[in-house]
Amino acid sequence: MEVAEDVANSVAMRLVLSTADALVGTPYRLGGDSYDDIDCSALVQKAFRVAGLELPRTTRELAKIGEKVDRASLRPGDLLFYRWNRNRLHVAMYAGNNEIVHASPNAQQVTRTRLNSDWNRRLVSVRRLI
């Protein structure tokens, strides 16, 4: 049964990531929760909903669920939480190949971003949901 569970999890992760990728280019808006404009936590929520998971709406709530994992153990679909300023967290999904998919306030849209030392320095937590 473990093999069947691994296959199901793999399929679910592909669904999550393909949903996130399909939203690349969607305009960013803080508090946005539609297919017209979206923020980082809504992107995660929508992507995981396709795999049958209902997630909390805010980044702070998302940071409390799932299993905490080490940065060295990243797998596609893991959630990465960043602190760019004192009062706000940012969430992104690891896409593999040292890239994340996220609703970027800087790019003003959902985008794929290559991880670099800036991102690594601001990483607060990694959580695995599937």
MARPA-141851 format. One record per atom (N, C-alpha, C, O): x, y, z. Coordinates in pm, whole numbers, plus 32768, in hexadecimal, padded with zeros to 4 digits. Example, Ala and Ser with C-alpha at 12.3 -4.5 7.8 and 13.67 -1.06 7.14 Angstrom:
85277DC7830C 84CE7E3E830C 85287EB6830C 85907EB4834E 85057F1F82C4 85577F9682CA 850A80038313 853D80728324 
! end
This chain:
80507F898000 800080008000 8055807F8000 802880E77FD1 80CE80778033 812480ED8038 814281227FAC 8148819B7F98 815580C87F4A 817180F17EC1 80F9813D7E88 810B81A47E47 8081810C7EA1 800881507E71 7FFC81DB7EAD 7FD5823A7E69 801E81E87F2D 8019826B7F6E 808082CA7F33 806483407F1E 80F882977F17 816082EA7ED8 8135831A7E4E 814C838E7E2B 80F782C27E01 80C782E77D7B 805983517D87 805983B37D3D 7FFC833C7DE3 7F8F839C7DF6 7FC784247E1F 7F9A848B7DEE 802984257E79 806684A37EA3 80AF84E77E30 80AA85627E23 80F284997DDD 813984CF7D6A 80D8850F7D06 80F1857B7CD3 806A84CC7CEC 800485017C92 7FC885817CCC 7FB485E37C84 7FAC857F7D4D 7F7485F67D8E 7FD4866C7D83 7FAA86DC7D67 805586537D99 80B886C07D90 80C186F67D02 80CD876F7CEF 80BB869E7C9F 80BD86CE7C13 804487267BF6 804F878A7BB0 7FD186FF7C2C 7F5887517C1C 7F6A87DA7C5D 7F4888417C22 7F9F87DB7CD6 7FB588587D1F 801288B37CD0 7FF389287CB9 8083887D7CA6 80E788CF7C60 80B688FB7BD5 80D4896A7BAA 806D88A47B90 803C88CE7B0C 7FD2893A7B1A 7FC789927AC4 7F8489367B86 7F2389A07BA0 7F6A8A237BBC 7F448A8C7B86 7FD28A1F7C0F 80208A987C2C 805F8ACF7BAD 805C8B477B94 80998A767B5C 80D78AA27ADE 80708ADF7A7F 808E8B3E7A37 7FF68AA97A80 7F8C8AE17A2A 7F678B6F7A53 7F328BBB7A03 7F848B927AD1 7F648C187B01 7FD78C7B7AEE 7FC98CF17B0F 80488C4B7ABA 80B88CA77A9E 80868D157A3F 80468CF979DA 80A58D907A63 80788E047A16 7FFD8E477A51 7FDE8EB87A2C 7FB78E047AAD 7F448E417AEF 7F738EB87B41 7FD48EAB7B8D 7F338F2A7B36 7F5E8FA07B82 7F5A8F897C1A 7F018F467C4E 7FBD8FC17C5E 7FC58FBC7CF0 7F7690317D2A 7F7C90A17CF8 7F2D90147D96 7EEF907C7DE8 7EE590477E75 7EAC8FDC7E8B 7F1C90917ED6 7F1290697F62 7E8090597F86 7E3090B57F73 7E5B8FE57FB9 7DD08FC77FD9 7D838F8D7F65 7D118F637F75 7DC18F8B7EED 7D7E8F557E77 7D638EC07E86 7DBA8E757EB4 7CEC8E967E5F 7CC58E0A7E71 7C718DD97DFB 7C148D8B7E0C 7C958E087D82 7C498DDF7D0C 7CAB8DBB7C9D 7D248DC07CAE 7C738D967C2C 7CC98D787BB9 7CED8DF87B6C 7D388DF47B0B 7CB78E697B99 7CD98EEA7B5D 7D4E8F2C7BA5 7DA08F707B66 7D568F187C27 7DC78F487C76 7DD18EF27CF4 7D6C8EC57D2A 7E4B8EDB7D20 7E628E767D87 7EDA8E9D7DDD 7F358EE17DAE 7ED98E737E5B 7F508E867EAD 7F908DFE7EC9 7F5E8D977E9B 7FFD8DFD7F13 804C8D837F23 80008D137F68 80098C9F7F3F 7FB68D327FD1 7F6F8CC88019 7EF88C947FC8 7ED98C1D7FCE 7EB68CEA7F7E 7E468CBD7F2A 7E788C637EB9 7E338C047E93 7EEE8C7F7E84 7F298C277E1E 7F3C8B9B7E55 7F178B397E15 7F758B917ECB 7F8A8B0E7F0B 7F048ACA7F25 7EF38A537F09 7EA68B157F59 7E238ADE7F78 7DDF8AA67EFB 7DAB8A367EFD 7DE18AF27E8E 7DA28AC47E11 7DE98A4B7DD6 7DA889EE7DA6 7E6D8A4B7DD9 7EB989DB7DA0 7E9E89597DEC 7E8D88F17DAE 7E9B895F7E6F 7E8588E67EBD 7DF388BA7EBB 7DD688447ECD 7D9789167EA6 7D0988F27E9E 7CF1888F7E2C 7C9D88367E37 7D3B889E7DBE 7D2D88437D4B 7D4E87B37D74 7D1787547D3B 7DA687A27DD6 7DCA871D7E07 7D7186F17E7B 7D8B868A7EBA 7D07873D7E97 7CA787167EFD 7CC787477F89 7C88871C7FE9 7D2987A17F97 7D4B87D5801B 7D158863802C 7D3388BC7FDD 7CC788778094 7C9788FD80B8 7CF98935811E 7D0A88FC8189 7D3889A480FD 7D9F89DF8152 7D708A62818E 7D148AA2815A 7DB08A8B81FB 7D918B0F8235 7DAF8B7D81D1 7DFC8B698172 7D748BF281E5 7D818C608185 7DFF8CB38196 7E348CE58132 7E318CC48210 7EA18D208222 7F288CD78229 7F2E8C60824A 7F908D1F8209 80178CE7820E 803A8CBD829B 80768C5382B0 80168D0E82FC 80338CEE8388 7FF08C6A83B1 802C8C1983F7 7F758C538384 7F2F8BD583A3 7F6E8B618356 7F7C8AF3838D 7F958B7682D9 7FD68B0E828A 80588ADF82CA 807B8A6982C3 809F8B3B830A 81218B1B8346 81148ABC83BD 81798A8A83EF 809A8AA483EB 80848A4D8460 805A89C0843B 805289698492 804089A683BB 800C89218396 807888CF8351 80E18902832C 805C884F8340 80BA87F682FD 812D87CF8356 812C87E683CF 819087938318 82058760835E 827C87BB8341 829687DD82CE 82C387E283A9 833A88358397 83AA87DD835E 83C1876F838F 83EE880F82F7 845E87C582BA 84D7882182AC 84CA889B82AB 854C87E482A3 85C788308290 85D388618201 859F882381A5 861688D081F0 86318909816C 867688A48111 865C88A08099 86CE8854814B 871987F280FD 86BF878180C8 86E88737806E 8647877480FE 85ED870780D6 857B8736807C 851686F0806F 858A87AB803E 851F87E37FEB 84EE87827F7F 853E873E7F3E 846A877F7F6F 842B87357F01 83C887927EBC 839087EB7EFC 83B3877F7E3A 834F87D17DF5 82C987CE7E3F 829A87657E6A 828E88437E4D 821088517E95 821E887E7F24 81BC88A97F61 829688767F5C 82AC88A77FE4 8294893D7FE8 82AE89837F87 8263896C805A 824C89FB806D 82C58A3980B0 82F78A058113 82F38AA8807A 83638AF280B2 832F8B7880E5 82E98BBF809D 83518B988160 83228C13819E 83988C7181B1 84028C4B81E5 83848CEC8186 83ED8D528189 83BF8DCC81D7 83498DEC81DB 841F8E0E8216 84048E8D8259 84518EF98210 84CC8EFF8216 84078F5181CA 84458FBF8180 843D904081D1 848F909B81BE 83DC90488229 83D890B88288 83A59083830D 837690128316 83AF90D58372 839390AA83FA 83069073840F 82F49016845E 82A590AA83CC 821A908983EA 81D69028838A 8163900283A0 821B90008321 81D58FB082BD 82288F39828F 82A08F448277 81E48EC68282 82218E4F8247 81F78E4581B5 818E8E77818D 824B8E038167 822E8DE680DB 82398D4F80CA 82948D128102 81DD8D128080 81E18C828069 81F38C677FD3 81BA8CAC7F7E 82428C007FB7 825B8BD57F2E 82598B3C7F2D 82688AFC7F95 82468B037EB7 824C8A717EA7 82CD8A4C7E60 82F18A887DFA 831289E97E95 838B89BA7E53 8362896F7DD5 830E89147DDA 839D89947D64 837989587CE3 83E188F47CB2 83CE88B57C4A 844F88E47CFC 84BC888F7CCF 852488E27C86 850B89557C64 859788A77C6E 860388EB7C25 862789747C5E 864889D17C14 861F897F7CE3 864489FB7D27 85EC8A727D01 861A8AE47D00 856C8A577CE0 850D8ABF7CBC 84928AB87D15 846E8A4E7D48 84528B2C7D27 83D38B337D6D 836A8B727D11 838A8BBA7CB3 82EC8B537D2E 827A8B957CEE 82388BE57D5D 821B8BB07DC8 821F8C657D43 81E28CB97DAA 81A08D337D6B 81BE8D597CFA 81448D6E7DB7 81068DED7D8F 81618E5B7DC4 81618E787E3C 81AD8E967D6B 82178EF37D91 81E98F847D97 81BC8FBB7D32 81F48FC37E0C 81D690527E14 823590A57DBD 820C91097D82 82B3907C7DB4 831490C77D63 82F690BC7CCE 82F791217C87 82DC90437C9E 82BE902F7C10 822E90567BEF 820A90647B7A 81DA90677C57 814D90897C47 80FE901F7BFB 809D903D7BB6 812B8FA07C09 80E48F317BC9 81158EAD7C03 81798EA87C4B 80CE8E437BE2 80FD8DBC7C04 81708D9D7BA6 81678DB27B2D 81DD8D6A7BDF 82558D547B90 82A48CDE7BC6 828D8CAF7C36 83018CAF7B76 83678C4E7BA2 83E58C9E7BBC 840B8CF37B6C 84258C827C2D 849D8CCA7C54 85098C677C7A 84EF8C047CBF 85818C817C4E 85F58C2F7C73 86218C587CFF 862F8CCF7D1C 86388BF57D56 86678C137DDD 86F88C407DD8 87488C0C7D8A 87198CA17E2C 87A28CD37E36 87BF8CEF7EC9 876E8CD07F21 88318D2A7EE5 88598D417F6F 87F88D9E7FB8 87E28D8E8030 87BE8DFF7F72 875B8E587FAF 86E38E097FE4 86B78E1C8055 86B08DB17F90 863F8D5D7FB8 86688D00802A 861F8CF3808D 86D98CC1801D 87068C618084 87188CA6810B 86FA8C6B8173 87498D1F810A 87608D698186 86DD8D8D81CC 86D98D958247 86738DA28181 85F38DCC81BA 85958D5881DA 85278D6D820E 85BF8CDD81BB 856C8C6981D3 85538C558269 85B18C5582B8 84D68C46828E 84B08C34831A 848C8BA28337 84B08B6D839F 84468B6382D9 84138ADC82F1 83F18A97826E 83D28AD8820A 83F78A138271 83C989BF8201 8364895D8239 837E891A829D 82F1895381F8 828788F98225 825D889D81B0 825788C8813D 8243882181D2 821587BF816E 81868797818E 8168876E81FE 812D87A5812C 80A187858140 807D86FC8109 802386B9813D 80C186D180A0 80A4864F8062 812585FF8060 8126858D8031 
! end
